[in-house]
Amino acid sequence: MDMTTRYLGLTLEHPVVASASPLSGTLDGIRRLEDAGAAAVVMPSLFEERIQREREALRGLSEVGAESHAEVPGGYFPAASLDSIGIGGEETLELIRRAREACDIPVIPSLNGTTARGWTHYAKLMQQAGAPAIELNVYYVAADVTESGAEVEDRVVGILDTVCAEVSVPVAVKLGPFYSAPGHLARRLVTAGATGLVLFNRFYQPEIDLQAMRALPTLDLSTSAEARLPLRWIGVLYGHVDDAALAATTGVQGAEDVMKYILAGADVVMTASALLRYGAGHMKTLVTGLRAFLEVGRYETVAQARGALSHKSVDDTAAYERANYLQVLDSFRPADFSP
Ligand SMILES: Cc1cc2nc3c(=O)[nH]c(=O)nc-3n(C[C@H](O)[C@H](O)[C@H](O)COP(=O)(O)O)c2cc1C
């Protein structure tokens, strides 16, 4: 069985990749994922906020150094800890360097921000540290109701432009699903230089705590049912963004979820929640299970299975379109829910 896969100019042994999570935030963690059979690993993001805070702290330090006495009780740093936002800039670069030396699989760093200002030079530093490619995560919640859809999209393309101007390595964009025309934006990003699209960012939704009377951010691990949204868009985009690879993220718990994403058209399939839930060793289960599914389907290569059930390949495209809405409503039987 040939499961070889191309992603971001890299040749991977198979299509199952560990996506950004705390599991890949240390060299030991990355090695564990490699030992468990990950074809590639994405590091936790370096956040724009973190870069800005580090820069402000440095600026504060140099001003203090120039103007005042060194022994001030309590120190000069802001009260909030820099450690509270992901891993730091220098830590990220050092991890890229060490992973490059210690691992045989590609280890891809991730940059995460929402403006095109000030922090994107880290892309160049990442490349210089040995990054084989960069994942750019634009986790943007368009909560400003005066901002138009066109402005939101321009923002994403503008950030990509700035990052692409910094580096020569391939750049993948990790996108959220909440655009009025995700396919059009995807194509715009590919034209602007994205060589991969990672679909989709999983937005962490607020919860209302009735006891505390507060709105709280929440982070639950995903379930397989959540794979359907990215699955639809992978299926729709397959064959329409030929210059870019499609990476699926969200909802992969078992090998059947990996196989479904491949059939929809994913080049690589990423997983984080399942690895956090079952441990890094679960990677082996996913890869072995994918191989088994391919064998049962009598595929000789993963490439033969890729996109076999995409929008482009199925005779009846209803499942990917509005018609699906009508069929699903029509198929509902109240009796299905009786106790
Ligand atoms: C605890 C945790 C930390 C994460 N950190 C990052 C991150 O730093 N950058 C990023 O792009 N995605 C991050 N993600 C998102 C995952 O990479 C992944 O895209 C998302 O969880 C959906 O995949 P899943 O259903 O397999 O979990 C994180 C997810 C979890 C659960």
The ligand as a Gaussian input file, in Angstrom:
#p B3LYP/6-31G(d) Opt

LIG

0 1
 C       -5.797000      22.308000      23.690000
 C       -5.732000      22.731000      22.244000
 C       -4.744000      23.634000      21.828000
 C       -4.703000      24.056000      20.498000
 N       -3.737000      24.941000      20.107000
 C       -3.710000      25.368000      18.820000
 C       -2.734000      26.296000      18.396000
 O       -1.873000      26.734000      19.156000
 N       -2.777000      26.701000      17.090000
 C       -3.700000      26.224000      16.199000
 O       -3.683000      26.595000      15.028000
 N       -4.624000      25.324000      16.583000
 C       -4.648000      24.885000      17.860000
 N       -5.593000      23.985000      18.244000
 C       -6.564000      23.520000      17.256000
 C       -6.187000      22.155000      16.690000
 O       -4.958000      22.183000      16.027000
 C       -7.258000      21.631000      15.739000
 O       -7.283000      22.410000      14.558000
 C       -8.659000      21.639000      16.339000
 O       -8.632000      21.200000      17.688000
 C       -9.604000      20.744000      15.551000
 O       -9.078000      19.447000      15.441000
 P       -9.540000      18.240000      16.403000
 O      -11.000000      18.057000      16.211000
 O       -8.728000      17.068000      15.932000
 O       -9.201000      18.642000      17.791000
 C       -5.636000      23.549000      19.564000
 C       -6.594000      22.613000      19.999000
 C       -6.651000      22.201000      21.298000
 C       -7.701000      21.203000      21.706000

